[in-house]
Amino acid sequence: MTLINRYLLIFLVLFSSSLLAKTQQSPVQLLSQVGDQLFSEISKVNNQGTASKAEMTAIVDKYLMPHMDVKFVSYKLLGKHIKGIDRAQAKAFITAVEHYLSTTYAGALMKYTGQEIKFEDDSNLTKGDFATVKTQIIDSSAPTIDLHFKLRQSKDGSWKVYDIVAEGISLLSAKQKEVIQRISEVGLDTVTTELSNK
């Protein structure tokens, strides 16, 4: 498994069950509660045989994507290209990014093997509407990975993830560079189509 796929896999492990919460949660509480519903659904599907990509995507769409700040991620990915785009282009790009994230995470989720996750509860890492949760991923067959989950508080008070910093590398920033360069080369509409077809 490549390093990037491992990081995506860990991301999937962490975001599922806060839909069940009735009160607003801190970022650490959100991350600490995740996994149960997502992997319960995966177990149900896997009990009938190995889950297909379509089945896994449906699970991701239901239990994971509600906890992603897709709009914020989309605007970050656009970078300098956000200027001058119209509403229809923006809406299409956000939809394409959501599809890209959903299918990417579904693919990584199919490689889950039960890694252990430890969270550091540090309220000093919450500043205004933004928070960082330090995390360690412990895998008996690989070195421990240090991750920082970046969250942003929505207007309704809920926290949503917008980035993962893995061993000092921001996955959002890395993808942003790729997308910005690609838009410069072929245009926003083509990149939107490419993301929609991933």
C-alpha positions as CSV (number, residue, x, y, z in Angstrom):
1,M,0.0,0.0,0.0
2,T,1.4,3.4,-1.0
3,L,2.0,6.1,1.7
4,I,-0.8,8.3,0.3
5,N,-3.3,5.3,0.3
6,R,-2.4,4.6,3.9
7,Y,-3.2,8.2,4.8
8,L,-6.5,8.1,3.0
9,L,-7.3,4.8,4.6
10,I,-6.7,6.3,8.1
11,F,-8.8,9.2,7.2
12,L,-11.7,6.9,6.5
13,V,-11.3,5.0,9.7
14,L,-11.9,8.3,11.6
15,F,-15.1,9.7,10.3
16,S,-18.4,8.0,10.6
17,S,-20.6,8.0,13.7
18,S,-21.0,11.6,14.7
19,L,-24.3,11.6,13.0
20,L,-25.6,9.8,16.0
21,A,-24.5,12.5,18.4
22,K,-27.2,14.7,19.8
23,T,-25.1,17.5,21.2
24,Q,-22.3,19.5,19.7
25,Q,-18.9,17.8,20.0
26,S,-15.4,19.0,20.4
27,P,-13.1,18.1,17.6
28,V,-11.5,15.4,19.7
29,Q,-14.9,14.0,20.7
30,L,-15.9,13.9,17.1
31,L,-12.8,12.0,16.1
32,S,-12.9,9.7,19.1
33,Q,-16.4,8.6,18.4
34,V,-16.0,7.8,14.7
35,G,-15.7,4.4,13.1
36,D,-18.5,2.5,14.8
37,Q,-21.3,3.1,12.3
38,L,-19.0,3.1,9.2
39,F,-17.4,-0.2,10.1
40,S,-20.6,-1.8,11.3
41,E,-22.0,-1.1,7.8
42,I,-18.9,-2.5,6.2
43,S,-19.1,-5.6,8.3
44,K,-22.7,-6.2,7.2
45,V,-21.7,-5.9,3.6
46,N,-18.6,-8.0,4.0
47,N,-20.6,-10.8,5.8
48,Q,-22.3,-11.3,2.4
49,G,-18.9,-11.4,0.6
50,T,-16.3,-8.7,-0.2
51,A,-17.9,-5.3,-0.6
52,S,-17.9,-3.9,-4.1
53,K,-16.6,-0.4,-4.9
54,A,-20.2,0.7,-5.5
55,E,-21.3,-0.6,-2.1
56,M,-18.3,1.0,-0.4
57,T,-19.0,4.3,-2.1
58,A,-22.6,4.2,-0.9
59,I,-21.4,3.6,2.7
60,V,-18.8,6.5,2.4
61,D,-21.5,8.8,1.0
62,K,-23.8,8.1,3.9
63,Y,-21.5,8.0,6.9
64,L,-18.3,9.8,5.9
65,M,-19.1,12.7,3.5
66,P,-21.4,14.5,5.9
67,H,-18.3,15.2,8.1
68,M,-16.2,16.7,5.2
69,D,-16.2,20.4,4.6
70,V,-16.4,19.8,0.8
71,K,-17.2,23.4,-0.1
72,F,-14.2,24.8,1.9
73,V,-11.9,22.1,0.4
74,S,-13.2,23.0,-3.1
75,Y,-12.5,26.7,-2.7
76,K,-9.0,25.9,-1.4
77,L,-8.3,23.6,-4.3
78,L,-9.3,26.4,-6.7
79,G,-6.7,28.8,-5.3
80,K,-6.1,31.7,-7.6
81,H,-8.6,30.3,-10.1
82,I,-11.6,31.1,-7.8
83,K,-11.6,34.6,-9.2
84,G,-13.8,35.1,-12.2
85,I,-15.7,31.8,-12.0
86,D,-19.5,31.9,-12.1
87,R,-22.0,30.3,-9.8
88,A,-22.7,27.4,-12.1
89,Q,-19.0,26.6,-12.5
90,A,-18.5,26.8,-8.7
91,K,-21.4,24.4,-8.1
92,A,-20.2,21.9,-10.7
93,F,-16.7,22.0,-9.3
94,I,-17.9,21.4,-5.7
95,T,-20.0,18.5,-6.9
96,A,-17.0,17.0,-8.8
97,V,-14.7,17.4,-5.7
98,E,-17.3,15.6,-3.6
99,H,-17.4,12.8,-6.1
100,Y,-13.7,12.6,-6.3
101,L,-13.3,12.5,-2.5
102,S,-16.1,9.9,-2.1
103,T,-14.7,7.5,-4.7
104,T,-11.1,8.0,-3.5
105,Y,-12.0,7.2,0.1
106,A,-14.1,4.3,-0.9
107,G,-11.2,2.7,-2.8
108,A,-8.9,3.2,0.2
109,L,-11.5,1.9,2.6
110,M,-11.5,-1.4,0.9
111,K,-7.9,-1.9,2.1
112,Y,-8.8,-1.4,5.8
113,T,-7.0,-4.0,8.1
114,G,-7.8,-2.7,11.6
115,Q,-5.2,-0.1,12.5
116,E,-5.2,1.3,16.0
117,I,-5.8,5.0,16.5
118,K,-4.8,7.3,19.4
119,F,-5.9,10.9,19.8
120,E,-4.2,13.6,21.8
121,D,-6.8,15.7,23.7
122,D,-5.3,19.2,23.6
123,S,-7.8,22.1,23.8
124,N,-4.9,24.6,23.1
125,L,-5.0,23.4,19.5
126,T,-8.5,24.9,19.0
127,K,-8.3,28.6,17.8
128,G,-11.6,30.2,17.0
129,D,-13.3,28.4,14.2
130,F,-10.3,26.1,13.4
131,A,-8.8,23.2,15.3
132,T,-6.1,20.6,15.0
133,V,-6.3,17.1,16.5
134,K,-3.0,15.3,16.8
135,T,-3.3,11.6,16.1
136,Q,-1.1,8.5,16.0
137,I,-1.8,5.6,13.8
138,I,-0.4,2.4,15.1
139,D,0.1,-0.5,12.7
140,S,1.8,-3.7,13.9
141,S,3.3,-4.2,10.4
142,A,4.4,-0.6,9.7
143,P,6.0,2.4,11.5
144,T,3.7,4.6,13.6
145,I,2.3,7.6,11.6
146,D,1.8,11.0,13.1
147,L,-1.2,12.8,11.7
148,H,-2.7,16.2,12.4
149,F,-6.4,16.5,11.5
150,K,-7.5,20.0,10.5
151,L,-11.1,20.9,11.3
152,R,-13.3,23.9,10.7
153,Q,-16.4,24.8,12.7
154,S,-19.5,25.3,10.6
155,K,-22.1,28.0,11.3
156,D,-24.3,25.4,13.1
157,G,-21.4,24.7,15.5
158,S,-20.5,21.3,14.1
159,W,-16.9,20.5,13.2
160,K,-15.9,19.2,9.8
161,V,-12.6,18.0,8.4
162,Y,-10.9,19.9,5.6
163,D,-7.3,18.6,5.7
164,I,-4.9,16.0,7.0
165,V,-1.2,16.8,7.7
166,A,0.7,13.5,7.4
167,E,4.2,13.6,8.7
168,G,4.3,17.3,8.1
169,I,2.8,17.2,4.6
170,S,-0.6,18.7,4.0
171,L,-2.7,16.5,1.7
172,L,-4.9,19.5,0.8
173,S,-1.9,21.6,-0.2
174,A,-0.4,18.8,-2.2
175,K,-3.7,18.3,-4.1
176,Q,-4.2,22.0,-4.5
177,K,-0.9,22.4,-6.3
178,E,-1.9,19.6,-8.7
179,V,-5.4,21.1,-9.4
180,I,-4.2,24.7,-9.8
181,Q,-1.6,23.6,-12.3
182,R,-4.0,21.4,-14.2
183,I,-6.6,24.3,-14.4
184,S,-3.9,26.5,-15.8
185,E,-3.1,23.9,-18.5
186,V,-6.6,22.8,-19.6
187,G,-9.2,25.0,-17.9
188,L,-11.6,24.7,-15.0
189,D,-14.4,22.9,-17.0
190,T,-12.0,20.2,-18.1
191,V,-10.7,19.6,-14.6
192,T,-14.2,19.5,-13.3
193,T,-15.0,16.8,-15.8
194,E,-11.8,14.9,-14.9
195,L,-12.7,14.9,-11.2
196,S,-16.2,13.8,-11.9
197,N,-14.9,10.8,-13.8
198,K,-12.4,9.6,-11.2
